[in-house]
Amino acid sequence: MKGHGLTVKRAGGWIDSLGTGVRARLYTADRGERHALTRWKDATPITYGAVRMSSVDWKLGRRFRPGTWLCIEFNHTDGAPCAQIHR
């Protein structure tokens, strides 16, 4: 995530996977509720020598309530890393 204070300008992530069909979306978790923030987006495959990954990012420019969790979900893994938004 990139931004200042409670405003997130950009968010994104990558996964150690390369190939067609890798997609991701963002969601928020706040006060025990999960809300979709974006739709599924195709990730871009990237290769750096032997390192292969898929990357995705969004321009958000949104302000969030303090303590909100912003999470990224990939369709090729069970995990969903999150970051908490705070001042």
C-alpha positions as CSV (number, residue, x, y, z in Angstrom):
1,M,0.0,0.0,0.0
2,K,1.0,3.6,-0.6
3,G,-0.7,6.6,0.7
4,H,-0.7,9.0,3.6
5,G,-2.7,8.8,6.8
6,L,-6.0,7.2,6.2
7,T,-5.9,7.7,2.4
8,V,-4.6,4.8,0.3
9,K,-3.4,5.9,-3.2
10,R,-2.2,2.6,-4.5
11,A,-2.4,-1.0,-3.4
12,G,-1.1,-4.3,-4.9
13,G,0.7,-7.5,-4.4
14,W,2.3,-10.5,-6.0
15,I,2.2,-14.2,-5.8
16,D,5.0,-16.8,-6.5
17,S,3.1,-18.3,-9.4
18,L,3.2,-17.7,-13.1
19,G,0.7,-18.7,-15.7
20,T,-2.6,-17.9,-17.1
21,G,-5.6,-17.5,-15.0
22,V,-4.0,-15.8,-12.0
23,R,-6.4,-13.1,-10.7
24,A,-6.7,-11.0,-7.6
25,R,-9.1,-8.7,-5.8
26,L,-9.1,-6.3,-2.8
27,Y,-11.5,-6.4,0.1
28,T,-11.8,-4.6,3.4
29,A,-12.5,-6.0,6.8
30,D,-13.9,-3.6,9.3
31,R,-15.9,-4.2,12.5
32,G,-16.2,-7.9,11.8
33,E,-17.6,-7.4,8.3
34,R,-15.9,-8.2,4.9
35,H,-16.7,-5.9,1.9
36,A,-15.5,-6.3,-1.7
37,L,-13.5,-3.3,-2.8
38,T,-12.6,-4.3,-6.3
39,R,-13.6,-6.9,-8.9
40,W,-11.3,-9.7,-9.9
41,K,-8.4,-8.4,-12.0
42,D,-5.9,-10.4,-14.2
43,A,-2.4,-10.4,-12.8
44,T,0.6,-9.7,-15.0
45,P,3.2,-12.5,-15.2
46,I,6.8,-11.3,-14.4
47,T,10.1,-13.2,-14.7
48,Y,13.4,-12.1,-13.2
49,G,15.9,-14.8,-14.1
50,A,14.7,-17.9,-12.2
51,V,12.1,-15.9,-10.2
52,R,8.6,-16.2,-11.6
53,M,5.7,-14.3,-10.2
54,S,2.4,-12.7,-11.0
55,S,1.8,-9.0,-10.0
56,V,-1.3,-6.9,-9.7
57,D,-2.0,-3.3,-8.5
58,W,-4.8,-0.8,-8.3
59,K,-5.0,3.0,-8.1
60,L,-7.5,3.7,-5.2
61,G,-7.3,7.2,-3.9
62,R,-9.7,6.4,-1.2
63,R,-9.9,7.3,2.5
64,F,-10.7,4.6,5.1
65,R,-11.9,4.5,8.7
66,P,-9.0,4.0,11.2
67,G,-8.4,0.3,12.0
68,T,-9.8,-0.9,8.6
69,W,-7.9,-3.9,7.2
70,L,-7.2,-3.9,3.5
71,C,-6.6,-7.4,2.1
72,I,-5.7,-8.9,-1.2
73,E,-7.0,-12.3,-2.3
74,F,-5.5,-14.3,-5.1
75,N,-7.5,-17.1,-6.8
76,H,-4.5,-19.5,-6.7
77,T,-3.9,-19.5,-2.9
78,D,-5.8,-19.8,0.3
79,G,-4.0,-17.0,2.1
80,A,-5.1,-13.3,2.0
81,P,-2.4,-10.9,3.3
82,C,-3.8,-7.8,4.9
83,A,-2.5,-4.4,6.2
84,Q,-4.2,-2.3,8.8
85,I,-4.9,1.3,7.9
86,H,-4.0,3.8,10.6
87,R,-2.6,7.3,11.1
